[in-house]
Amino acid sequence: MITFTEVTKRYPSGYEALKKVNFHVKRGEMVFLTGHSGAGKTTLLRLISMIERQTGGQIVVNGQTLSRITNPQIPYLRRNVGMIFQEHRLLFDRTVFDNVALPLVISGFRPPEIQRRVRAALDKVGLLTKERSYPITLSGGQQQRVGIARAVVNKPPILLADEPTGNLDPALSKEIMKLFIEFNQVGVTVLIASHALSLIKSLGYRTLVLQQGELIGDTYPST
Amino acid sequence: MAIGHSNSRKSKATQSQRHHRLQSWFSQHVDCFFSSFQQLLRTPLASLMTIAVLGIALALPASLYLLLENVQQVSQDWDSTAQISLFLKPKVSSDQAKTLADTLYQRQEIKSIRLISQDEALNEYKTLSGFSDALKVMENNPLPTVLVIQPTEGISPDANQALYNSVSKLPEVETAQFDMRWLNRLYAMMEIAKRGILVLAGLFASGVLLIIGNTIRLTIYNRREEIEVVKLLGATDVFIRRPFLYSGFWYGCLGGIMAWLVVNLSFWWLQAPVRQLATLYHSQFELIMLDIFASMVLFIGGALLGIVGALLAVGKHLKEIQPH
């Protein structure tokens, strides 16, 4: 589903954020990505969602070679990749419902279908009663769950999450991770960047470890 | 047979897909049309101020145009009154004047000729000038006999001039006055004014473009976060651009309506005094207002300027906003 071959990202300043990274994530797999801040986790996710382009090597996502994708094609690629951010990036002048509906509106779904899908996604994250609320009235954990609902409402085959539990306490973090596990169980490929090491360990999934732009570990759970 | 069947099913499927896509494209446009208007209503004061500025900018060339139309209307009435007045020498008797009029009437380039005798002229002068009391004091009638020549319609200005030259040299004529000359001058001046108004309209139109462009630029920056987020969610540039283009459309169109109101209200306000003035000149002249065609030009032109202004701003500034 996601294949990195000798991928390098060098910024114009000369700083190398990723150095010859190789890995392969299978369809339907759930993988954690860890490392200290500045190790290149975010850069790696940004390359997959084409917020930035790699400067060397090859990336294949969902069968598409990213270096061959032109700028006008990027939006269509992103519709297949659900993204979740540490700071949620919700729009605060719109209701929870409208926030979650955004990817469907962008893709040109019709209102009845939008309503059905948004309700289903909000039900999934346990916020169906909050659809008329504004994000500002919700707690941090609830806001993150709205962000997750927005990422999955389009039913993308891939989910990327960048520090989704960064601002949450351990109990809430566990709840959020449980949500990701549920999506993975229905076949979604999930890649989560996080430095909550003990939580990751307790969950028992494959973990990629980055250090100063290099992939230094690729561990599978012992079972 | 089986292949044909599956083919027709396939084409039906793509047809319905296309239909669906067209429908959602259309509904997105309708949505944008109304939501961009609601966006304006969300900041009523700021929107109103922008629209007022646009309205004034569009109203200036529009009212100058209307003013010119009115001047043209007035001068059209004068066109038919372009005539040569022959003031005869005092010693010419009324019989002689009549003979002269009859001879002149034979000429082809003269359509009609009217004789105003000394008495008629005096009476007319008395009623129109308001100096009747002063005239009573005078013993003799100081006014000359006048022949008013109406040249045949459609003859060239040169032929007019030739006619004027020949009649002014007649021995009975004291002076000849050609009313056409100042009218020609007026026409020449109006031609200059027309060009001037075009230049002015061009300047104000570019002003409108800049105002709308700048307003849209500010909206883009205010909605920066939103633009980044929808880009991350897979929105195409066309999708992101659309609401801003509709905002530009609304600004321009409402600016045009504002200009229409300003122009028509001010001309309506001038209506009564102009009518009064026209009556003093024994004229039925009524001010012309913006007709349907001119109004449409104002609305549609405003809307187009709005869309173009928005396009300029969007093309330049949307590229600068990339998700991080």
Chai-1 contact restraints between the chains, C-beta under 6 A:
chainA,res_idxA,chainB,res_idxB,connection_type,confidence,min_distance_angstrom,max_distance_angstrom,comment,restraint_id
A,I51,B,P323,contact,1.0,0.0,6.0,A-B,restraint_1
A,P75,B,G234,contact,1.0,0.0,6.0,A-B,restraint_2
A,P75,B,A235,contact,1.0,0.0,6.0,A-B,restraint_3
A,P75,B,T236,contact,1.0,0.0,6.0,A-B,restraint_4
A,R78,B,G234,contact,1.0,0.0,6.0,A-B,restraint_5
A,R79,B,G234,contact,1.0,0.0,6.0,A-B,restraint_6
A,M83,B,L232,contact,1.0,0.0,6.0,A-B,restraint_7
A,R89,B,V229,contact,1.0,0.0,6.0,A-B,restraint_8
A,L91,B,E226,contact,1.0,0.0,6.0,A-B,restraint_9
A,L102,B,L233,contact,1.0,0.0,6.0,A-B,restraint_10
A,P103,B,L233,contact,1.0,0.0,6.0,A-B,restraint_11
A,I106,B,L233,contact,1.0,0.0,6.0,A-B,restraint_12
A,I106,B,G234,contact,1.0,0.0,6.0,A-B,restraint_13
A,I106,B,A235,contact,1.0,0.0,6.0,A-B,restraint_14
A,G108,B,S24,contact,1.0,0.0,6.0,A-B,restraint_15
A,R110,B,S24,contact,1.0,0.0,6.0,A-B,restraint_16
